[in-house]
Amino acid sequence: MQGVTRGKFITFEGIDGAGKSTHIPFVVELLRARGKTVISTREPGGTELGEKLRTLLLHEKMHLETETLLMFAARREHVAQVIEPALARGDWVISDRFTDATFAYQGGGRKLDRQKLIALEQWVHPELQPDLTLLFDVPLDIARQRLDASRTLDKFEQEKSDFFAATRAEYLRRASEFPQRFQLIDSTCSIAEVQARLEEIIALKQLPVAGID
C-alpha cells in the first residue's frame, strides 16, 4: 500500500545572540529548491494560542515551574496543531527552538530539576524528536555583543552572563548526550561559511530524500 512518506523535523537551537535565526530562511529555501514543502515555525509560539503564551513567557515575571509548564503547554498545542499534522502529510518542519531549549534555559540556566523536564517531555511528545538539531554555538562575549546591537531585549535576553554560561553548557551537554541528531555549528564563522556547513550537513544526513513509499 502506497502512502506519503512522513516529513522531516529540523530544529535550530542556541543561546540568544548565537545567530541561528539568521540562517533559518537559508535552510528553508534550500529545501524548497529541492522540491520540499516546508513549514517554518517557532517556539514558544507557532499557533494562535502559542503566540499569546509567548508574549507572557518573554515579558512577564513568573515562578520557574509556571514558566516551564507554560512552555510545555504552548509546545503541546504546537505539536498537535502544526508539527505532527505537517509531518504526517509529508511536509518538512523547521522550528526555531523546541524542547532542547527548555532543558537549556529552564534546566541549565534556571536550574530546574532535569527529571521534571524529562517527565514533561515524555508527557507532551513521547514519540516525537527532531530528525536533526542544528546547535549554533558562540562564545558568550560575542553573543552579548550581537544582542546589545540589536533591539529591545526580552526577559531571557536580559539575563546575566552566568545564566547564559549555564544555558550554553546544558546545550553542549545535550549535544554530547544525543550526538546522532545534534550537529554543532561554529557561529563565529562568516555567514557564507555557516551556510556552506549547513548545506554539507543536510547532504551528509541525506535529509532531502523524501517522496512516495
DACOR-V429047 format. One line per field, one symbol per residue. phi: phi as a letter, one per 30 degrees, with the letter a starting at -180 (. if undefined). psi: psi as a letter, one per 30 degrees, with the letter a starting at -180 (. if undefined). burial: # if it has 9 or more other C-alpha atoms within 8 Angstrom, else .. A space follows every 50 residues. Layout:
BEGIN
phi->???
psi->???
burial->???
END
This chain:
BEGIN
phi->.daddedcbcccbldejdjdddcdeddededddcjddbccbabdkibddd dddeedddbcdadeddedddedddddddddcbddedddcjdccccdiade dddddddddcideeddddddddddbdccbddacccdcaeeddedddddcc adddddddddddddddddddeddddddbddcdbdcdddddeddddddddd dddddhdddalcd
psi->kllkkkaljkkklllkffgefefeeeeeeeeefggkkkkkalkkbfleee eeeeeeeffkklkeeeeeeeefeeeeeeeefeeeeeeegglkkjkjlbfe eeeeeedeefgkkeeeeeeeefeeiffklkfkjjjjkkkeeeeeeeefgd akkafefflleeefeeeeeeeeeeeeeifffkkkkjgflleeeeeeeeee eeeefhegjlbk.
burial->...############.####..##..##.###...############.## #####.##.....#..##.###.#########################.# ##########.#....#..##..##....#.#######.#.######... ....#.......#########..##.....#######......##.###. ###...##.#...
END
